[in-house]
Amino acid sequence: MNAKLVSFGEIEIDGKHFNHDVVIEKGAVRKRLKKPSKAYRDRYGHTPLSADEEIPWQGQRLYIGTGMFGALPVMPEVFAEAEQRGVEVVIDKSEVICRLLEECRPSDINAILHVTC
């Protein structure tokens, strides 16, 4: 899968541009629906990634891109859920995660990519 953070607020995945956070589930790209995590915004100063969202738990690994500057908060419950499910979490700035995704078969990719901060 060819993914790259083009600029602040824009990501390109296999030639398609997205100006919102994305979820990749077994290679299929969809918009990240942050509404379930909005309730935690005041606590984190930013809408975090929470276990309340539709996280793609299939597979052995979940990639989380925390944005251009690595500012996306990830709640501890996400890590706890991953551990319970036996899923390894690979977390870094979105640009780094995009490079890692290039090495994966699309059907093996489960990721959440933040495109701003």
C-alpha positions as CSV (number, residue, x, y, z in Angstrom):
1,M,0.0,0.0,0.0
2,N,1.4,3.4,-1.0
3,A,0.5,5.9,1.7
4,K,2.0,9.3,2.4
5,L,1.2,12.3,4.5
6,V,1.2,15.0,1.7
7,S,0.8,18.0,4.0
8,F,-0.8,19.1,7.2
9,G,-4.4,17.8,6.9
10,E,-3.9,15.7,3.8
11,I,-3.0,12.1,3.2
12,E,-2.6,10.2,-0.1
13,I,-3.3,6.5,-0.2
14,D,-2.8,4.6,-3.4
15,G,-3.3,7.8,-5.4
16,K,-6.5,9.0,-3.6
17,H,-6.4,12.1,-1.5
18,F,-8.1,12.4,1.9
19,N,-8.4,15.5,4.0
20,H,-9.6,13.7,7.1
21,D,-8.4,11.0,9.5
22,V,-8.7,7.5,8.0
23,V,-9.1,4.0,9.1
24,I,-7.6,1.2,7.0
25,E,-9.2,-2.2,7.6
26,K,-7.7,-5.1,5.7
27,G,-6.7,-2.6,3.0
28,A,-10.0,-0.9,2.7
29,V,-9.9,2.8,3.5
30,R,-12.8,4.7,5.3
31,K,-13.2,7.9,7.2
32,R,-12.4,7.8,10.9
33,L,-15.6,8.5,12.9
34,K,-14.4,10.4,15.9
35,K,-17.8,11.0,17.5
36,P,-17.6,8.3,20.1
37,S,-14.3,9.8,21.4
38,K,-15.6,13.4,21.5
39,A,-16.7,13.0,25.1
40,Y,-13.0,12.7,26.2
41,R,-11.9,15.9,24.4
42,D,-11.9,18.1,27.5
43,R,-9.7,15.7,29.4
44,Y,-7.1,15.5,26.6
45,G,-7.4,19.0,25.0
46,H,-7.9,17.1,21.7
47,T,-10.2,14.4,20.6
48,P,-8.3,11.2,21.5
49,L,-8.4,7.8,20.0
50,S,-10.6,5.8,22.3
51,A,-11.7,2.2,22.5
52,D,-15.2,3.5,21.9
53,E,-14.4,3.9,18.2
54,E,-14.7,1.3,15.5
55,I,-11.1,0.1,15.6
56,P,-10.0,-2.5,13.1
57,W,-8.9,-5.3,15.5
58,Q,-8.5,-8.1,12.9
59,G,-5.1,-9.4,12.4
60,Q,-1.9,-9.4,14.5
61,R,-1.0,-5.7,14.3
62,L,-2.7,-2.3,14.5
63,Y,-0.8,0.7,13.2
64,I,-1.7,4.1,14.7
65,G,-0.4,7.2,13.1
66,T,-0.6,10.1,15.6
67,G,-0.4,13.0,13.1
68,M,2.3,15.2,11.7
69,F,3.7,16.2,15.0
70,G,2.6,13.1,17.0
71,A,-0.1,14.9,19.0
72,L,-3.0,12.5,18.7
73,P,-3.7,11.2,22.2
74,V,-4.4,7.5,22.4
75,M,-6.3,6.4,25.5
76,P,-4.9,3.7,27.8
77,E,-8.0,1.6,27.1
78,V,-7.0,1.2,23.5
79,F,-3.7,-0.4,24.6
80,A,-5.5,-2.6,27.1
81,E,-8.0,-3.8,24.5
82,A,-5.2,-4.6,22.1
83,E,-3.4,-6.6,24.7
84,Q,-6.5,-8.5,25.6
85,R,-7.0,-9.3,21.9
86,G,-3.4,-10.2,21.3
87,V,-2.9,-7.4,18.9
88,E,0.5,-5.6,18.7
89,V,0.2,-1.8,18.5
90,V,2.7,0.0,16.4
91,I,2.4,3.7,17.1
92,D,4.4,6.7,15.7
93,K,3.9,9.9,13.8
94,S,1.7,9.4,10.7
95,E,4.6,9.9,8.3
96,V,6.5,7.0,9.8
97,I,3.5,4.7,9.9
98,C,2.9,5.5,6.2
99,R,6.4,4.3,5.4
100,L,5.8,1.1,7.4
101,L,2.5,0.4,5.5
102,E,4.5,0.3,2.2
103,E,6.1,-2.9,3.4
104,C,2.7,-4.7,4.1
105,R,0.3,-6.5,1.9
106,P,-2.9,-4.4,1.8
107,S,-5.0,-7.3,3.2
108,D,-2.8,-7.3,6.3
109,I,-3.1,-3.6,7.0
110,N,-5.2,-2.4,10.0
111,A,-4.4,1.2,10.7
112,I,-5.7,4.5,12.0
113,L,-4.0,7.6,10.6
114,H,-4.4,11.1,12.0
115,V,-3.7,13.7,9.3
116,T,-3.3,16.9,11.3
117,C,-1.3,17.7,14.5
